[in-house]
Amino acid sequence: MSKYDDIINLPHHISSERPQMSNYARAAQFAPFAALTGYDDEIKETARLTDCKAEIDEYVKQELNRKLLQIKEKIGENPLVELTYYVPYQWKSGGKYITKKFKIKKIDELQKVIICEGETEIPIDDIYEINGEFEI
Protein backbone atom coordinates (compact mmCIF):
# COMPACT_ATOMS: atom_id res chain seq x y z
CA MET A 1 0.00 0.00 0.00
CA SER A 2 1.40 3.41 -1.09
CA LYS A 3 0.74 6.71 0.60
CA TYR A 4 -0.70 8.11 -2.70
CA ASP A 5 -3.17 5.31 -3.38
CA ASP A 6 -6.11 7.51 -2.37
CA ILE A 7 -5.41 10.12 -5.12
CA ILE A 8 -3.55 8.23 -7.83
CA ASN A 9 -6.64 7.27 -9.83
CA LEU A 10 -8.61 10.50 -9.45
CA PRO A 11 -9.50 12.37 -12.70
CA HIS A 12 -7.36 15.39 -13.73
CA HIS A 13 -8.75 18.60 -12.14
CA ILE A 14 -9.98 21.28 -14.56
CA SER A 15 -10.79 24.66 -13.04
CA SER A 16 -14.29 26.00 -13.57
CA GLU A 17 -13.13 29.56 -12.73
CA ARG A 18 -9.97 29.99 -14.84
CA PRO A 19 -9.34 29.23 -18.53
CA GLN A 20 -7.10 26.27 -19.27
CA MET A 21 -3.51 27.23 -20.10
CA SER A 22 -2.12 26.22 -23.51
CA ASN A 23 0.80 23.81 -23.72
CA TYR A 24 2.96 26.64 -25.14
CA ALA A 25 2.18 28.92 -22.17
CA ARG A 26 2.86 26.08 -19.73
CA ALA A 27 6.21 25.36 -21.35
CA ALA A 28 7.18 29.05 -21.20
CA GLN A 29 7.02 28.91 -17.40
CA PHE A 30 9.95 26.51 -17.44
CA ALA A 31 12.10 28.31 -20.01
CA PRO A 32 15.61 29.16 -18.80
CA PHE A 33 16.06 32.63 -17.40
CA ALA A 34 18.87 34.68 -18.97
CA ALA A 35 20.06 37.05 -16.26
CA LEU A 36 22.65 38.55 -18.60
CA THR A 37 20.66 39.44 -21.69
CA GLY A 38 22.93 39.63 -24.74
CA TYR A 39 25.87 37.97 -22.99
CA ASP A 40 25.75 34.91 -25.26
CA ASP A 41 25.80 37.17 -28.32
CA GLU A 42 28.84 39.02 -26.96
CA ILE A 43 30.66 35.73 -26.38
CA LYS A 44 29.91 34.61 -29.95
CA GLU A 45 31.08 37.96 -31.35
CA THR A 46 34.32 37.80 -29.39
CA ALA A 47 34.98 34.27 -30.61
CA ARG A 48 34.24 35.12 -34.27
CA LEU A 49 37.35 35.10 -36.43
CA THR A 50 38.40 38.32 -38.12
CA ASP A 51 40.68 39.04 -41.05
CA CYS A 52 43.79 41.14 -40.85
CA LYS A 53 44.43 43.65 -43.59
CA ALA A 54 46.71 42.06 -46.18
CA GLU A 55 49.92 43.75 -47.22
CA ILE A 56 49.89 44.49 -50.94
CA ASP A 57 53.14 44.18 -52.90
CA GLU A 58 54.42 46.88 -55.27
CA TYR A 59 53.30 45.08 -58.43
CA VAL A 60 49.69 44.90 -57.19
CA LYS A 61 49.82 48.56 -56.10
CA GLN A 62 50.98 49.58 -59.58
CA GLU A 63 48.17 47.55 -61.14
CA LEU A 64 45.59 49.16 -58.83
CA ASN A 65 46.93 52.64 -59.67
CA ARG A 66 46.73 51.83 -63.41
CA LYS A 67 43.10 50.77 -63.03
CA LEU A 68 42.27 53.87 -60.95
CA LEU A 69 43.67 56.05 -63.76
CA GLN A 70 41.49 54.19 -66.30
CA ILE A 71 38.45 54.73 -64.06
CA LYS A 72 39.31 58.41 -63.72
CA GLU A 73 39.40 58.78 -67.52
CA LYS A 74 35.87 57.32 -67.74
CA ILE A 75 34.48 59.03 -64.63
CA GLY A 76 31.87 60.99 -66.64
CA GLU A 77 30.27 57.69 -67.67
CA ASN A 78 29.90 56.50 -64.04
CA PRO A 79 31.71 53.23 -64.76
CA LEU A 80 30.46 50.08 -63.04
CA VAL A 81 33.30 48.64 -60.98
CA GLU A 82 33.60 45.60 -58.73
CA LEU A 83 35.75 46.45 -55.72
CA THR A 84 37.19 44.12 -53.12
CA TYR A 85 38.10 46.21 -50.11
CA TYR A 86 38.88 45.90 -46.43
CA VAL A 87 36.37 47.12 -43.85
CA PRO A 88 37.79 47.36 -40.30
CA TYR A 89 35.49 46.55 -37.41
CA GLN A 90 34.67 49.51 -35.18
CA TRP A 91 34.13 47.52 -32.00
CA LYS A 92 37.16 45.19 -32.11
CA SER A 93 40.44 44.67 -33.92
CA GLY A 94 40.45 43.15 -37.37
CA GLY A 95 37.89 43.40 -40.11
CA LYS A 96 36.66 41.69 -43.24
CA TYR A 97 36.98 41.88 -47.00
CA ILE A 98 33.89 42.80 -49.01
CA THR A 99 33.39 42.46 -52.76
CA LYS A 100 30.70 44.71 -54.15
CA LYS A 101 29.76 46.47 -57.40
CA PHE A 102 29.55 50.26 -57.49
CA LYS A 103 29.04 53.03 -60.00
CA ILE A 104 31.93 55.42 -59.45
CA LYS A 105 31.07 59.14 -59.21
CA LYS A 106 34.42 60.62 -58.23
CA ILE A 107 37.96 59.80 -57.18
CA ASP A 108 39.12 62.25 -54.51
CA GLU A 109 42.91 62.15 -54.67
CA LEU A 110 43.31 64.63 -51.81
CA GLN A 111 41.22 62.58 -49.35
CA LYS A 112 42.37 59.32 -51.00
CA VAL A 113 38.82 57.96 -51.36
CA ILE A 114 36.59 56.69 -54.13
CA ILE A 115 33.10 58.19 -53.96
CA CYS A 116 30.45 55.87 -55.32
CA GLU A 117 26.79 56.31 -56.23
CA GLY A 118 24.82 56.45 -52.98
CA GLU A 119 27.62 58.51 -51.37
CA THR A 120 29.57 55.42 -50.29
CA GLU A 121 33.20 56.37 -49.70
CA ILE A 122 35.90 53.72 -49.92
CA PRO A 123 39.47 54.57 -48.86
CA ILE A 124 41.87 53.87 -51.73
CA ASP A 125 44.38 52.33 -49.30
CA ASP A 126 41.78 49.69 -48.31
CA ILE A 127 41.17 48.47 -51.88
CA TYR A 128 42.50 45.00 -52.60
CA GLU A 129 41.19 44.36 -56.13
CA ILE A 130 39.41 46.26 -58.92
CA ASN A 131 37.45 44.73 -61.82
CA GLY A 132 34.90 46.26 -64.15
CA GLU A 133 33.73 47.84 -67.41
CA PHE A 134 36.20 50.72 -67.27
CA GLU A 135 39.13 49.19 -69.14
CA ILE A 136 40.20 50.98 -72.30
Residue, then its C-alpha position, 0 to 999 in steps of 0.5 A: m500500500s502506497k501513501y498516494d493510493d487515495i489520489i492516484n486514480l482521481p481524474h485530472h482537475i480542470s478549473s471552472e473559474r480559470p481558462q485552461m492554459s495552452n501547452y505553449a504557455r505552460a512550457a514558457q514557465f519553465a524556459p531558462f532565465a537569462a540574467l545577462t541578456g545579450y551575454d551569449d551574443e557578446i561571447k559569440e562575437t568575441a569568438r568570431l574570427t576576423d581578417c587582418k588587412a593584407e599587405i599588398d606588394e608593389y606590383v599589385k599597387q601599380e596595377l591598382n593605380r593603373k586601373l584607378l587612372q582608367i576609371k578616372e578617364k571614364i568618370g563621366e560615364n559613371p563606370l560600373v566597378e567591382l571592388t574588393y576592399y577591407v572594412p575594419y570593425q569599429w568595436k574590435s580589432g580586425g575586419k573583413y573583405i567585401t566584394k561589391k559592385f559600385k558606379i563610381k562618381k568621383i575619385d578624390e585624390l586629396q582625401k584618397v577615397i573613391i566616392c560611389e553612387g549612394e555617397t559610399e566612400i571607400p578609402i583607396d588604401d583599403i582596396y584589394e582588387i578592382n574589376g569592371e567595365f572601365e578598361i580601355 
